[in-house]
Amino acid sequence: MEKEFQHSAADNALDGRLRFDGKKRKWQVKQDIKPFVEEAKQERDIGFNKKANYRKFATIPDVVAIEIATKYGVNIHDENTQRDKNEMSKFKKIIIQNYPYLLVST
């Protein structure tokens, strides 16, 4: 199975396509990511809460999680990925390089 995923700048949506056995079967995933981008910016402006037990890294819309899983093979929703330091490091690098507007802290 051949996988493709493309970012579409129109309406801040992500569009993807899958091809099966040479026959095109299309699917699309769209989500307005503007609220996520705005939330990340607000959280960056507020700064780190020193009373919190953790530091939030980024705000990740579902369409971005799907794109990363499809394009890079890192499924952030998988508990095994979340426990694997190497996979989480890879995920963070992907966010920093390709989706810096979603970062809350570095």
ABEGO torsion letter per residue (X at the ends): XBBBBBBBABGGBBBBBBBBGGBBBBBBBBBBAAAAAAAAAAAAAAEBBAABABBBABBBBAAAAAAAAAAAGBBAABAAAAABAAAAAAAAAAAAAAAAAABABX
